[in-house]
C-alpha cells in the first residue's frame, strides 16, 4: 500500500508525516504582512504624511499591534509540524517550528495501543474536523497525528497508520463507535458484516412509517416523500406582501410630494415589485412543487447504493459502490442533544490525557429535543459521508438502518 499524500515511508519501520496547511497559510500571509507594515511604521522606517498630528503614544500601540499580527499571521503562514514514527525503536518524535523545526518532543509508542478517527463538530465560523489520534491505555497524552475536514481523507490516513503500527482503529465519528481490529482493516463493510454475525441487528417495525419500503429479490427501495403542501409555506408570500404594502404606503406619497419624474418612479416601483412579488412568488411555486412532487429515494443492490434527491424541477443522484462502503450508522435526536450538551458545557469531553468529565443533563434539553431533527442514516465511504432519512423519527431511522444493512448483507 502506497503512503498517502504528505506521508513518506523512509524505511520498513520508519514513517514521516509533514503538515500542509494549504489555504490556512494563504490566509495568514496578509496578517503577517500587515504586522510587519505596522512595526516598520511605528519605528519610522515607513513615514506617515500626518506624522506631526499623530501622538507619540500611538506608535507604541501600533508597534504592539504589529507584533500580535506578525505572530498570528506568521504562525498561520509558516508554522509547521513534523512527525517521525519509528516502530523498531518505539518512538514518535514531534517537531514544531516556523519553516524549520524549533521544538522537539518525543513519545514512547509502546504506551499507545489504539488509533482513533474522531469528530470535532464545527460552528458558524469553523468546519467539521476529523482528527486522527493516537490513544494510550496508561494516561499518556493524546497525540493528534493528522487533521482534515474531509472524512475520506482522514480515514485513508488512519487506515495507513493503523496498518503501519499494527494497531486497531476506533471510528468515533458518528453515534456508535466502530472498532476495526488489525486483521479487519483490509475488508470492506459487506465482507466484515458477513463474517461478524453481531454486525446484524433485528429491529421491530414501527407502527407508523413516513417512508415507503419496497423489497425485491435483487434490490431494496426506500422512498421518503417531501411531505406535501403545508400552510406554513404561505409565510413566504405573506411576509413580502406585508413589506410591500408598508413600502408603497410610504413611497407613493413621497413621489407625489417631491414630483419625482415618471421614469424614476417606474424604475423604483419595478425594482420593488421584482424583489417583493416576483422573487417570492417564484420561490413559493418552487417550494410547493418540491413538497408535492419531491422525494428522497435510496436503492440498495448487491453492487451499489443509489441515493436520489428529487426537487421541484430536477433530481440529483449519488452512486456509492459497495466496495467503497466502510460502515453504516445512524444518528438520532437523542444523540444530537447529547452532543449539543457535550459541546456547550463539556458534559463529556476528552481532556489532554483522555479522561472525561461529567455534569448533570438539564431539563431544557428534553424540551429542545422536540425541535431538533435527527441526521438519519449515515453511510461512511472512502470518499466521504452520505446521509439519508434525516429528520425522521428516531424509531423509523433505526428501522431503516436495519433494512439497508440487511439489503447489503442479504440476511
C-alpha positions in Angstrom: 0.0 0.0 0.0 1.5 3.3 -1.1 1.7 6.1 1.5 -1.0 8.8 1.1 -0.1 12.4 0.4 2.2 14.1 3.0 3.2 10.6 4.3 6.6 9.3 3.4 7.8 5.8 4.4 11.6 6.2 4.7 12.1 2.6 5.7 10.3 -0.6 6.7 9.8 0.7 10.2 10.0 4.5 9.7 7.3 6.9 8.6 7.5 10.7 8.3 4.4 12.9 8.2 4.6 16.6 7.2 1.9 19.1 7.8 0.4 21.1 4.9 -1.8 24.0 6.0 -3.0 24.8 2.5 -5.4 27.7 2.4 -4.8 28.5 6.0 -1.2 29.5 5.1 -2.5 31.9 2.4 -5.0 33.3 5.0 -2.1 34.1 7.4 0.1 35.9 4.9 -2.0 39.2 4.8 -1.9 39.3 8.7 1.8 38.7 8.7 2.4 41.4 6.1 0.1 43.8 8.0 2.0 43.2 11.2 5.4 43.9 9.5 4.0 47.1 8.0 2.7 48.3 11.4 6.1 47.7 13.1 8.0 49.4 10.3 5.6 52.4 10.5 5.8 52.6 14.3 9.7 52.9 14.3 9.7 55.4 11.5 11.1 53.4 8.6 7.8 53.9 6.7 6.9 57.6 7.3 3.4 58.9 7.8 2.2 62.0 5.9 0.5 63.4 9.0 3.2 62.3 11.4 3.1 65.7 13.2 -0.6 65.1 14.1 -0.1 61.6 15.5 0.5 61.4 19.3 3.7 59.7 20.4 1.9 57.1 22.5 0.0 55.8 19.4 3.3 54.5 17.9 3.7 52.1 20.9 0.2 50.8 20.4 0.8 50.4 16.7 4.1 48.5 17.4 2.3 46.1 19.8 -0.5 45.5 17.3 2.2 44.8 14.7 3.8 42.2 16.9 0.5 40.5 17.5 -0.4 40.5 13.8 3.0 39.2 12.9 3.0 36.3 15.4 -0.5 35.2 14.5 -0.1 35.6 10.8 3.4 34.1 10.8 2.2 31.0 12.7 -0.7 30.5 10.2 1.6 31.1 7.2 4.8 29.5 8.3 4.1 27.3 11.3 4.7 23.6 10.6 4.6 20.3 12.4 6.7 17.2 11.5 6.1 13.8 12.9 8.5 10.8 12.7 7.4 7.3 13.6 9.9 4.5 14.3 8.4 1.1 15.1 11.7 -0.6 15.7 12.7 1.9 18.4 9.2 2.5 19.6 9.4 6.3 19.3 7.3 9.1 18.0 9.2 12.4 17.5 7.1 15.6 17.0 8.9 18.7 15.9 7.3 22.1 15.6 8.6 25.4 14.2 8.4 28.1 11.6 9.6 26.6 8.3 12.3 24.7 10.3 12.0 22.6 13.5 12.4 24.7 16.7 10.9 22.5 19.4 11.1 18.7 19.7 9.0 16.3 21.8 9.5 12.5 21.9 6.8 10.0 22.9 7.0 6.3 23.7 5.0 4.4 21.1 4.8 1.3 23.3 2.4 3.3 25.6 -0.1 3.7 22.8 -2.4 0.9 21.8 -5.1 2.3 19.5 -5.7 4.7 16.6 -8.8 6.9 16.8 -10.6 8.5 13.9 -12.6 11.2 15.8 -15.0 14.0 15.0 -15.0 17.6 16.1 -18.2 19.5 15.2 -17.7 22.9 13.8 -19.8 26.0 14.3 -20.8 29.1 12.3 -17.1 30.1 11.9 -15.4 26.7 11.7 -15.9 23.5 9.7 -16.2 20.0 10.9 -12.9 18.2 11.6 -11.9 14.5 11.5 -8.7 14.2 13.6 -6.6 11.0 13.6 -5.3 10.4 17.1 -3.1 8.0 19.0 -4.7 6.8 22.2 -3.0 5.4 25.2 -4.2 3.0 28.0 -1.7 4.4 30.6 -2.9 8.1 30.7 -0.4 9.3 28.2 -1.2 12.5 26.2 -3.5 12.0 23.3 -1.5 12.7 20.1 -3.2 14.2 17.0 -1.3 12.9 14.0 -3.5 14.2 11.3 -6.5 16.5 10.9 -8.8 17.1 7.9 -12.2 18.5 7.1 -12.8 15.5 4.8 -13.8 12.2 6.3 -12.4 10.1 3.4 -9.1 12.0 3.6 -8.7 11.3 7.4 -9.9 7.7 7.0 -7.3 6.9 4.4 -4.5 8.2 6.8 -6.0 6.5 9.8 -6.1 3.1 8.0 -2.5 3.6 6.8 -1.2 4.5 10.3 -3.1 1.6 11.9 -1.7 -0.9 9.4 1.8 0.6 9.8 1.7 0.3 13.6 -0.4 -2.9 13.6 -2.9 -1.3 15.9 -6.8 -1.4 16.0 -8.7 1.5 14.6 -11.6 3.1 16.5 -14.0 5.2 14.5 -15.9 7.6 16.7 -17.2 10.0 14.0 -20.8 9.0 14.4 -23.2 7.9 17.2 -21.9 4.3 17.5 -18.3 3.6 17.9 -16.8 1.0 15.5 -13.6 -0.7 16.2 -11.6 -2.4 13.4 -9.1 -5.0 14.5 -5.7 -5.1 12.8 -6.8 -8.1 10.7 -10.1 -6.3 9.6 -8.5 -3.2 8.2 -8.3 -4.7 4.7 -12.0 -5.7 4.4 -15.0 -3.7 3.2 -18.2 -3.3 5.2 -20.1 -6.2 3.5 -17.2 -8.6 4.0 -16.8 -7.8 7.7 -20.5 -8.0 8.3 -20.9 -11.4 6.6 -18.1 -12.8 8.9 -19.3 -11.0 12.0 -22.8 -12.2 12.9 -23.1 -9.5 15.6 -23.0 -6.8 12.9 -26.6 -7.5 12.1 -29.4 -6.5 14.4 -33.1 -7.0 14.1 -35.3 -4.1 15.0 -39.1 -4.2 15.2 -41.1 -2.3 12.5 -42.6 1.0 13.9 -46.4 1.2 13.9 -46.3 4.3 11.7 -43.8 4.8 8.8 -43.4 8.0 6.8 -41.3 6.1 4.2 -42.4 3.6 1.7 -40.3 0.4 1.5 -40.2 -2.0 -1.5 -38.1 -5.1 -1.2 -37.3 -7.2 -4.2 -35.1 -10.2 -4.8 -32.1 -8.1 -6.1 -32.8 -4.7 -4.6 -34.5 -2.7 -1.8 -36.0 0.7 -2.4 -36.8 3.2 0.3 -38.8 6.3 -0.7 -39.4 9.3 1.6 -42.0 11.8 0.3 -41.3 15.5 0.8 -44.3 15.9 3.0 -46.9 17.7 0.8 -48.2 21.2 1.0 -48.2 23.0 4.3 -49.8 26.2 5.3 -46.5 27.5 6.7 -45.3 27.8 3.0 -47.7 30.8 2.7 -45.4 32.7 5.0 -43.0 33.1 2.1 -45.8 35.2 0.4 -47.4 36.9 3.4 -44.2 38.4 4.8 -43.1 40.0 1.5 -46.6 41.2 0.9 -46.7 43.0 4.3 -43.3 44.6 3.5 -44.6 45.6 0.0 -47.7 47.3 1.5 -45.6 49.2 4.0 -43.1 50.4 1.4 -45.8 51.5 -1.0 -47.7 53.4 1.8 -44.6 55.5 2.3 -43.0 55.7 -1.2 -46.1 56.7 -3.2 -46.9 59.8 -1.2 -43.2 60.6 -1.3 -43.2 60.5 -5.1 -46.3 62.8 -5.3 -44.8 65.3 -2.8 -41.4 65.5 -4.4 -42.7 65.5 -8.0 -40.4 62.6 -8.8 -40.0 62.0 -12.6 -42.3 59.3 -14.0 -39.3 57.3 -15.4 -37.7 57.2 -11.9 -41.0 56.2 -10.3 -41.4 53.3 -12.8 -37.8 52.1 -12.2 -38.2 52.2 -8.4 -41.6 50.6 -8.4 -40.4 47.9 -10.9 -37.5 47.0 -8.7 -39.7 46.8 -5.6 -42.2 44.6 -7.4 -39.4 42.2 -8.6 -38.0 41.9 -5.1 -41.2 41.6 -3.1 -43.6 40.0 -5.6 -41.9 38.1 -8.5 -39.0 36.6 -6.5 -41.1 35.4 -3.5 -43.7 34.1 -5.9 -41.2 32.0 -7.8 -39.7 30.8 -4.5 -43.2 29.8 -3.3 -44.0 27.9 -6.5 -40.7 26.0 -6.3 -41.4 25.2 -2.7 -44.9 23.9 -3.3 -43.8 21.8 -6.3 -40.9 20.4 -4.3 -43.2 19.5 -1.4 -45.8 17.9 -3.7 -43.6 16.0 -6.2 -40.3 15.8 -4.4 -38.9 12.8 -2.6 -35.7 11.2 -1.3 -35.1 7.6 -2.5 -32.4 5.1 -1.6 -32.0 2.0 -3.7 -29.7 -0.8 -2.4 -28.4 -3.6 -4.5 -25.6 -6.1 -4.3 -23.2 -3.8 -6.2 -24.2 -0.3 -5.2 -26.3 2.2 -3.2 -28.1 4.8 -5.2 -29.4 8.0 -3.5 -31.9 10.1 -5.5 -33.0 13.5 -4.3 -35.9 14.8 -6.3 -36.8 18.5 -6.2 -39.3 20.7 -8.0 -37.7 20.5 -11.4 -34.8 18.1 -11.4 -33.2 15.3 -9.4 -29.7 14.6 -8.2 -28.3 11.1 -8.0 -25.4 9.8 -5.9 -23.9 6.4 -6.7 -21.9 4.5 -4.0 -20.1 1.3 -4.9 -20.4 -1.4 -2.3 -16.6 -1.9 -2.1 -16.3 1.8 -1.1 -18.6 1.4 2.0 -16.8 1.5 5.3 -19.7 1.4 7.7 -23.4 2.3 8.0 -24.6 4.1 11.1 -27.5 6.3 12.2 -27.8 9.4 14.4 -30.9 10.1 16.4 -32.3 13.2 18.1 -31.3 11.8 21.5 -27.7 11.5 20.4 -27.7 15.0 18.8 -29.0 16.5 22.0 -26.2 14.8 24.0 -23.7 16.1 21.5 -25.1 19.6 21.9 -24.8 19.4 25.7 -21.2 18.0 25.4 -20.2 20.9 23.1 -21.8 23.7 25.2 -20.9 22.6 28.7 -18.2 19.9 28.2 -20.6 17.3 29.7 -18.4 14.6 28.2 -15.1 15.9 26.8 -11.6 14.5 26.3 -9.0 16.1 28.5 -5.4 16.2 27.4 -4.9 12.8 28.8 -8.1 11.2 27.5 -10.1 11.3 30.7 -13.8 12.5 30.8 -15.7 14.9 33.0 -19.5 14.6 33.5 -22.2 17.0 34.5 -25.9 16.6 35.1 -28.1 17.0 32.0 -30.5 20.0 32.2 -34.3 19.8 31.8 -34.3 22.3 28.9 -32.6 19.6 26.8 -35.8 17.5 26.7 -37.9 20.5 25.6 -35.4 21.5 22.9 -35.3 17.9 21.6 -38.8 18.5 20.2 -37.4 21.0 17.7 -34.1 19.1 16.8 -34.1 16.7 13.8 -32.0 13.6 13.5 -29.2 13.2 10.9 -30.8 10.0 9.8 -28.7 7.1 8.2 -25.0 7.9 7.7 -23.1 6.0 5.1 -19.4 6.1 5.6 -17.4 5.6 2.4 -13.8 6.0 1.3 -14.8 9.2 -0.5 -16.8 10.8 2.3 -20.1 10.7 4.4 -23.5 10.4 2.8 -26.8 10.9 4.7 -30.3 9.7 4.1 -33.7 9.9 6.0 -32.6 13.0 8.0 -35.4 14.4 10.1 -37.4 11.2 10.5 -38.5 9.9 14.0 -35.8 8.0 15.9 -37.6 4.6 15.7 -38.0 4.9 12.0 -34.4 5.9 11.4 -33.3 2.8 13.4 -35.6 0.5 11.4 -34.5 1.9 8.0 -30.9 1.5 9.1 -31.6 -2.2 9.7 -33.3 -2.5 6.3 -30.3 -1.0 4.5 -27.8 -3.2 6.3 -30.0 -6.3 5.6 -30.2 -5.5 1.9 -26.4 -5.2 1.7 -25.6 -8.3 3.8 -28.6 -10.2 2.3 -29.6 -11.9 5.6 
